[in-house]
Amino acid sequence: MAHSPKTNGRKTDGTFAEGNRLGGRKPGSRHKVSLAIEALLEGEHEKLTRKAVELALEGDTVALRLCLDRLAPSRRDAPVSFPLPPVRKATDAVAAGAAVLDAMAGGDLTPDEAGRVMAVLTAHKAMVTLGELEERIAALEGTKK
């Protein structure tokens, strides 16, 4: 007999509902495998690191990659630089969006970078619009007093 989502602590898609303690681990708890690995490696970190460096220096490409990834990890995010007009009014966001599209079409931005910049522009436009609405409401309320 299947339990309903109300009694088994799961959402309709089968995942655990937020705040459910019936089947999930407590927030911040560690997986048993992670704890076992940490126990095995206890006190061996320095020896393992030294061995990885030695292997890398001897030409082991896997060890070399491991060491280099720790020394100079690949950047997950990089700043982008291109001309973007200021967005002081909600209508300025159209020109800024066009500048992003031009930069992408010209090869100055990747489609992923352009998408992320557009997301920032959209959020900024929403804040500017909210500020403009607050000013308009304050002006209207001031005239009715």
N, CA, C and O of each residue as an XYZ file, in Angstrom:
580
protein
N       0.846     -1.184      0.000
C       0.000      0.000      0.000
C       0.886      1.240      0.000
O       1.774      1.364      0.844
N       0.660      2.146     -0.924
C       1.470      3.356     -1.033
C       0.985      4.403     -0.035
O      -0.213      4.564      0.193
N       1.932      5.098      0.542
C       1.594      6.167      1.477
C       1.349      7.452      0.710
O       1.955      7.678     -0.338
N       0.481      8.278      1.215
C       0.256      9.571      0.576
C       1.386     10.505      0.975
O       2.030     10.281      2.000
N       1.650     11.575      0.172
C       2.716     12.515      0.524
C       2.563     13.104      1.914
O       3.555     13.479      2.539
N       1.331     13.193      2.408
C       1.126     13.780      3.730
C       1.622     12.866      4.844
O       1.980     13.349      5.918
N       1.651     11.556      4.611
C       2.045     10.644      5.674
C       3.472     10.128      5.541
O       4.062      9.715      6.539
N       4.045     10.140      4.337
C       5.399      9.600      4.220
C       6.476     10.678      4.143
O       7.653     10.343      4.007
N       6.126     11.933      4.224
C       7.105     13.009      4.259
C       7.725     13.366      2.926
O       8.731     14.074      2.883
N       7.147     12.891      1.843
C       7.704     13.184      0.520
C       6.773     14.103     -0.259
O       5.565     14.153     -0.026
N       7.390     14.835     -1.203
C       6.599     15.655     -2.116
C       6.028     14.744     -3.192
O       6.378     13.565     -3.254
N       5.159     15.273     -4.032
C       4.524     14.459     -5.059
C       5.521     13.924     -6.079
O       5.238     12.923     -6.737
N       6.698     14.574     -6.230
C       7.705     14.064     -7.165
C       8.597     13.001     -6.536
O       9.524     12.518     -7.186
N       8.338     12.628     -5.292
C       9.096     11.567     -4.639
C      10.250     12.046     -3.784
O      10.780     11.274     -2.984
N      10.661     13.321     -3.931
C      11.761     13.827     -3.117
C      11.234     14.195     -1.735
O      10.037     14.420     -1.550
N      12.148     14.254     -0.767
C      11.728     14.581      0.583
C      11.281     16.031      0.668
O      11.909     16.921      0.095
N      10.206     16.257      1.379
C       9.686     17.599      1.576
C      10.635     18.395      2.449
O      11.352     17.832      3.276
N      10.639     19.713      2.261
C      11.498     20.583      3.055
C      11.169     20.436      4.530
O      10.004     20.437      4.926
N      12.211     20.309      5.331
C      12.014     20.175      6.765
C      11.685     18.760      7.204
O      11.490     18.515      8.395
N      11.620     17.821      6.260
C      11.280     16.444      6.594
C      12.444     15.756      7.288
O      13.580     15.849      6.823
N      12.186     15.080      8.371
C      13.218     14.359      9.104
C      13.002     12.843      9.025
O      13.751     12.079      9.633
N      11.979     12.407      8.277
C      11.658     10.987      8.264
C      12.715     10.145      7.558
O      13.066      9.077      8.058
N      13.228     10.581      6.427
C      14.122      9.724      5.677
C      15.469     10.334      5.379
O      16.384      9.624      4.962
N      15.617     11.609      5.576
C      16.880     12.261      5.249
C      17.758     12.437      6.465
O      17.313     12.314      7.606
N      19.022     12.730      6.193
C      19.942     13.022      7.298
C      19.683     14.441      7.795
O      19.098     15.267      7.094
N      20.124     14.698      9.002
C      19.995     16.035      9.565
C      20.874     16.995      8.787
O      21.922     16.585      8.287
N      20.490     18.258      8.665
C      21.332     19.219      7.961
C      22.713     19.283      8.599
O      22.847     19.378      9.819
N      23.731     19.230      7.755
C      25.094     19.307      8.242
C      25.699     17.966      8.609
O      26.894     17.884      8.892
N      24.883     16.902      8.609
C      25.440     15.592      8.954
C      26.279     15.071      7.796
O      26.055     15.447      6.646
N      27.237     14.212      8.096
C      28.173     13.708      7.102
C      27.812     12.285      6.707
O      27.293     11.523      7.523
N      28.081     11.930      5.481
C      27.831     10.591      4.979
C      28.813      9.617      5.631
O      29.952      9.986      5.915
N      28.382      8.383      5.867
C      29.216      7.385      6.540
C      30.506      7.118      5.770
O      31.564      6.949      6.375
N      30.427      7.080      4.445
C      31.614      6.817      3.640
C      32.633      7.941      3.810
O      33.827      7.677      3.951
N      32.173      9.189      3.797
C      33.075     10.323      3.996
C      33.752     10.250      5.349
O      34.951     10.505      5.462
N      32.999      9.906      6.368
C      33.573      9.782      7.715
C      34.595      8.649      7.774
O      35.630      8.793      8.425
N      34.323      7.523      7.105
C      35.251      6.387      7.107
C      36.544      6.749      6.381
O      37.630      6.392      6.839
N      36.440      7.455      5.254
C      37.634      7.863      4.510
C      38.469      8.821      5.349
O      39.692      8.691      5.402
N      37.831      9.766      5.997
C      38.563     10.696      6.853
C      39.276      9.965      7.983
O      40.399     10.324      8.340
N      38.640      8.950      8.546
C      39.258      8.180      9.626
C      40.492      7.433      9.111
O      41.508      7.358      9.802
N      40.400      6.881      7.894
C      41.543      6.169      7.312
C      42.721      7.099      7.035
O      43.878      6.712      7.200
N      42.420      8.322      6.615
C      43.466      9.266      6.244
C      44.000     10.075      7.420
O      44.945     10.848      7.263
N      43.409      9.904      8.584
C      43.813     10.674      9.766
C      45.315     10.587      9.989
O      45.863      9.494     10.133
N      45.973     11.719     10.017
C      47.402     11.787     10.291
C      48.290     11.460      9.089
O      49.515     11.498      9.211
N      47.711     11.143      7.948
C      48.487     10.754      6.776
C      48.513     11.834      5.695
O      49.114     11.622      4.641
N      47.895     12.955      5.917
C      47.778     13.990      4.901
C      49.143     14.451      4.385
O      49.345     14.581      3.177
N      50.066     14.693      5.294
C      51.382     15.193      4.894
C      52.136     14.166      4.049
O      52.752     14.523      3.044
N      52.090     12.897      4.450
C      52.782     11.837      3.696
C      52.171     11.679      2.296
O      52.885     11.534      1.304
N      50.837     11.709      2.243
C      50.160     11.563      0.955
C      50.473     12.733      0.023
O      50.684     12.541     -1.175
N      50.502     13.929      0.573
C      50.822     15.104     -0.225
C      52.244     15.011     -0.756
O      52.488     15.272     -1.934
N      53.182     14.641      0.108
C      54.584     14.498     -0.300
C      54.708     13.478     -1.423
O      55.423     13.717     -2.396
N      54.011     12.326     -1.302
C      54.077     11.270     -2.309
C      53.505     11.757     -3.643
O      54.059     11.463     -4.703
N      52.403     12.497     -3.591
C      51.799     13.035     -4.821
C      52.774     13.977     -5.514
O      52.904     13.941     -6.737
N      53.460     14.819     -4.749
C      54.441     15.745     -5.316
C      55.604     14.964     -5.924
O      56.067     15.290     -7.017
N      56.075     13.939     -5.225
C      57.177     13.118     -5.751
C      56.789     12.459     -7.072
O      57.559     12.472     -8.032
N      55.590     11.883     -7.109
C      55.125     11.233     -8.337
C      54.994     12.236     -9.482
O      55.333     11.941    -10.628
N      54.499     13.419     -9.149
C      54.353     14.452    -10.173
C      55.720     14.847    -10.723
O      55.881     15.018    -11.932
N      56.685     14.989     -9.854
C      58.037     15.360    -10.285
C      58.700     14.253    -11.094
O      59.590     14.519    -11.901
N      58.268     13.009    -10.880
C      58.807     11.880    -11.639
C      58.113     11.724    -12.990
O      58.503     10.876    -13.794
N      57.090     12.536    -13.242
C      56.428     12.502    -14.547
C      55.062     11.859    -14.561
O      54.476     11.710    -15.633
N      54.528     11.472    -13.413
C      53.185     10.893    -13.365
C      52.176     12.002    -13.677
O      51.990     12.929    -12.889
N      51.526     11.889    -14.848
C      50.651     12.982    -15.302
C      49.414     13.145    -14.424
O      48.929     14.263    -14.246
N      48.897     12.051    -13.876
C      47.726     12.160    -12.999
C      48.107     12.906    -11.721
O      47.377     13.788    -11.269
N      49.250     12.547    -11.144
C      49.712     13.231     -9.935
C      50.033     14.686    -10.235
O      49.769     15.571     -9.422
N      50.609     14.926    -11.418
C      50.926     16.299    -11.818
C      49.653     17.135    -11.916
O      49.603     18.262    -11.426
N      48.634     16.578    -12.548
C      47.356     17.302    -12.677
C      46.759     17.576    -11.298
O      46.256     18.669    -11.039
N      46.817     16.581    -10.419
C      46.300     16.748     -9.061
C      47.005     17.898     -8.351
O      46.358     18.747     -7.737
N      48.344     17.922     -8.438
C      49.112     18.981     -7.769
C      48.808     20.348     -8.375
O      48.606     21.323     -7.651
N      48.776     20.415     -9.704
C      48.520     21.702    -10.356
C      47.111     22.203    -10.082
O      46.898     23.406     -9.928
N      46.144     21.287    -10.021
C      44.771     21.697     -9.712
C      44.675     22.300     -8.321
O      43.843     23.175     -8.079
N      45.525     21.837     -7.398
C      45.530     22.391     -6.050
C      46.266     23.724     -6.000
O      45.877     24.628     -5.261
N      47.332     23.843     -6.789
C      48.124     25.073     -6.788
C      47.433     26.202     -7.547
O      47.416     27.349     -7.101
N      46.867     25.857     -8.695
C      46.227     26.870     -9.540
C      44.919     26.306    -10.081
O      44.851     25.916    -11.247
N      43.875     26.259     -9.245
C      42.605     25.697     -9.715
C      42.021     26.522    -10.853
O      42.214     27.736    -10.917
N      41.306     25.851    -11.747
C      40.691     26.561    -12.869
C      39.625     27.509    -12.334
O      38.910     27.197    -11.382
N      39.540     28.655    -12.958
C      38.567     29.656    -12.522
C      37.184     29.242    -12.963
O      36.975     28.837    -14.107
N      36.255     29.344    -12.060
C      34.874     29.015    -12.390
C      34.139     30.221    -12.953
O      33.132     30.085    -13.647
N      34.653     31.389    -12.646
C      33.997     32.605    -13.086
C      35.078     33.642    -13.345
O      36.014     33.778    -12.557
N      34.957     34.354    -14.418
C      35.941     35.370    -14.753
C      35.210     36.675    -15.069
O      34.107     36.657    -15.615
N      35.823     37.795    -14.728
C      35.175     39.071    -15.060
C      35.141     39.272    -16.573
O      36.039     38.840    -17.296
N      34.096     39.930    -17.024
C      33.985     40.267    -18.437
C      34.043     41.779    -18.557
O      33.522     42.504    -17.710
N      34.679     42.238    -19.611
C      34.823     43.675    -19.795
C      34.412     44.041    -21.219
O      34.985     43.550    -22.191
N      33.422     44.902    -21.322
C      32.961     45.412    -22.602
C      32.160     46.678    -22.312
O      31.671     46.859    -21.197
N      32.023     47.551    -23.304
C      31.287     48.807    -23.053
C      29.805     48.545    -22.803
O      29.132     47.878    -23.589
N      29.322     49.081    -21.701
C      27.920     48.916    -21.322
C      27.398     50.267    -20.848
O      27.954     50.860    -19.924
N      26.336     50.751    -21.476
C      25.803     52.057    -21.041
C      25.217     51.964    -19.637
O      24.754     50.898    -19.230
N      25.233     53.066    -18.897
C      24.665     53.035    -17.538
C      23.154     52.793    -17.586
O      22.474     53.203    -18.527
N      22.650     52.122    -16.559
C      21.212     51.865    -16.457
C      20.702     52.626    -15.241
O      20.749     52.138    -14.112
N      20.216     53.827    -15.502
C      19.703     54.673    -14.415
C      18.168     54.688    -14.394
O      17.544     54.947    -13.365
N      17.583     54.401    -15.566
C      16.125     54.309    -15.684
C      15.810     52.953    -16.297
O      16.661     52.335    -16.937
N      14.585     52.501    -16.096
C      14.192     51.194    -16.627
C      14.352     51.149    -18.144
O      14.691     50.102    -18.696
N      14.117     52.258    -18.815
C      14.231     52.268    -20.278
C      15.690     52.139    -20.737
O      15.942     51.728    -21.870
N      16.657     52.487    -19.866
C      18.075     52.341    -20.218
C      18.476     50.869    -20.352
O      19.477     50.552    -20.995
N      17.701     49.981    -19.749
C      18.029     48.555    -19.800
C      17.945     48.020    -21.222
O      18.629     47.053    -21.557
N      17.121     48.631    -22.062
C      17.014     48.193    -23.455
C      18.336     48.433    -24.177
O      18.825     47.553    -24.885
N      18.915     49.615    -24.003
C      20.202     49.915    -24.641
C      21.306     49.026    -24.088
O      22.182     48.587    -24.832
N      21.270     48.760    -22.795
C      22.282     47.900    -22.188
C      22.147     46.473    -22.718
O      23.150     45.817    -22.999
N      20.913     45.993    -22.855
C      20.689     44.664    -23.410
C      21.180     44.564    -24.842
O      21.747     43.548    -25.244
N      20.959     45.629    -25.615
C      21.442     45.653    -27.001
C      22.969     45.618    -27.031
O      23.556     44.992    -27.914
N      23.616     46.284    -26.077
C      25.078     46.273    -26.015
C      25.598     44.873    -25.706
O      26.623     44.455    -26.243
N      24.890     44.148    -24.840
C      25.279     42.773    -24.524
C      25.158     41.903    -25.768
O      26.053     41.112    -26.066
N      24.053     42.047    -26.493
C      23.861     41.267    -27.716
C      24.923     41.595    -28.754
O      25.434     40.698    -29.425
N      25.262     42.878    -28.894
C      26.312     43.279    -29.838
C      27.655     42.675    -29.448
O      28.404     42.210    -30.308
N      27.960     42.682    -28.151
C      29.223     42.117    -27.680
C      29.272     40.615    -27.942
O      30.320     40.076    -28.299
N      28.150     39.949    -27.767
C      28.104     38.515    -28.028
C      28.240     38.252    -29.530
O      28.981     37.360    -29.942
N      27.535     39.019    -30.334
C      27.608     38.836    -31.789
C      29.011     39.136    -32.307
O      29.455     38.527    -33.281
N      29.704     40.059    -31.673
C      31.057     40.418    -32.088
C      32.130     39.494    -31.543
O      33.307     39.653    -31.864
N      31.733     38.521    -30.714
C      32.703     37.578    -30.170
C      33.402     38.048    -28.914
O      34.324     37.385    -28.439
N      32.980     39.187    -28.359
C      33.598     39.681    -27.126
C      33.066     38.958    -25.889
O      33.736     38.913    -24.857
N      31.862     38.392    -25.994
C      31.244     37.632    -24.907
C      30.783     36.287    -25.447
O      30.310     36.188    -26.579
N      30.927     35.252    -24.625
C      30.359     33.957    -24.997
C      28.854     34.021    -24.727
O      28.402     34.873    -23.962
N      28.076     33.130    -25.345
C      26.641     33.121    -25.039
C      26.359     32.927    -23.547
O      25.414     33.510    -23.015
N      27.177     32.109    -22.867
C      26.994     31.906    -21.425
C      27.249     33.197    -20.660
O      26.477     33.559    -19.771
N      28.329     33.892    -21.002
C      28.633     35.164    -20.338
C      27.531     36.179    -20.609
O      27.103     36.900    -19.707
N      27.076     36.231    -21.853
C      26.004     37.173    -22.203
C      24.746     36.871    -21.402
O      24.070     37.786    -20.933
N      24.432     35.593    -21.246
C      23.249     35.213    -20.475
C      23.359     35.641    -19.020
O      22.386     36.102    -18.424
N      24.554     35.486    -18.450
C      24.745     35.883    -17.056
C      24.668     37.400    -16.900
O      24.097     37.901    -15.931
N      25.250     38.137    -17.867
C      25.176     39.605    -17.801
C      23.721     40.055    -17.964
O      23.269     40.971    -17.277
N      22.993     39.408    -18.878
C      21.576     39.751    -19.069
C      20.777     39.498    -17.790
O      19.878     40.270    -17.456
N      21.100     38.423    -17.077
C      20.401     38.132    -15.816
C      20.656     39.241    -14.801
O      19.745     39.655    -14.084
N      21.896     39.719    -14.744
C      22.223     40.825    -13.829
C      21.476     42.085    -14.261
O      20.940     42.813    -13.425
N      21.444     42.338    -15.566
C      20.720     43.514    -16.068
C      19.231     43.427    -15.730
O      18.621     44.421    -15.338
N      18.658     42.253    -15.881
C      17.239     42.074    -15.580
C      16.965     42.347    -14.102
O      15.990     43.017    -13.760
N      17.829     41.827    -13.232
C      17.657     42.075    -11.795
C      17.821     43.559    -11.484
O      17.068     44.119    -10.687
N      18.809     44.193    -12.115
C      19.037     45.622    -11.879
C      17.854     46.441    -12.383
O      17.424     47.389    -11.727
N      17.329     46.070    -13.550
C      16.167     46.782    -14.094
C      14.982     46.675    -13.137
O      14.251     47.645    -12.940
N      14.794     45.495    -12.540
C      13.694     45.327    -11.590
C      13.865     46.250    -10.390
O      12.892     46.828     -9.905
N      15.109     46.392     -9.908
C      15.356     47.293     -8.774
C      15.124     48.744     -9.177
O      14.538     49.515     -8.417
N      15.585     49.122    -10.377
C      15.387     50.498    -10.853
C      13.896     50.785    -11.003
O      13.418     51.850    -10.613
N      13.167     49.826    -11.571
C      11.725     49.989    -11.750
C      11.035     50.161    -10.402
O      10.154     51.007    -10.254
N      11.433     49.363     -9.429
C      10.854     49.473     -8.089
C      11.135     50.853     -7.498
O      10.253     51.464     -6.895
N      12.352     51.340     -7.670
C      12.688     52.678     -7.173
C      11.864     53.756     -7.853
O      11.402     54.696     -7.206
N      11.678     53.619     -9.168
C      10.860     54.596     -9.901
C       9.416     54.559     -9.420
O       8.788     55.607     -9.268
N       8.877     53.353     -9.177
C       7.505     53.242     -8.681
C       7.363     53.852     -7.291
O       6.369     54.518     -7.004
N       8.352     53.629     -6.429
C       8.299     54.224     -5.091
C       8.296     55.747     -5.171
O       7.567     56.410     -4.433
N       9.114     56.301     -6.070
C       9.140     57.758     -6.240
C       7.800     58.273     -6.736
O       7.323     59.306     -6.266
N       7.186     57.568     -7.681
C       5.892     57.993     -8.235
C       4.800     57.925     -7.164
O       3.964     58.823     -7.061
N       4.816     56.849     -6.369
C       3.824     56.703     -5.310
C       3.997     57.800     -4.275
O       3.015     58.387     -3.820
N       5.249     58.083     -3.894
C       5.497     59.142     -2.915
C       5.019     60.480     -3.457
O       4.450     61.282     -2.716
N       5.243     60.728     -4.739
C       4.800     61.994     -5.343
C       3.272     62.066     -5.339
O       2.703     63.116     -5.043
N       2.615     60.970     -5.661
C       1.134     60.962     -5.672
C       0.581     61.140     -4.267
O      -0.388     61.872     -4.068
N       1.182     60.482     -3.305
C       0.704     60.606     -1.934
C       0.945     62.012     -1.405
O       0.165     62.523     -0.601
N       2.026     62.633     -1.857
C       2.319     63.988     -1.423
C       1.320     64.992     -1.970
O       1.035     65.990     -1.309
N       0.785     64.759     -3.146
C      -0.183     65.689     -3.731
C      -1.560     65.519     -3.146
O      -2.373     66.440     -3.229
N      -1.859     64.359     -2.547
C      -3.204     64.124     -2.009
C      -3.336     64.577     -0.556
O      -4.445     64.616     -0.025
N      -2.227     64.919      0.091
C      -2.294     65.323      1.490
C      -2.784     66.706      1.652
O      -2.895     67.194      2.777
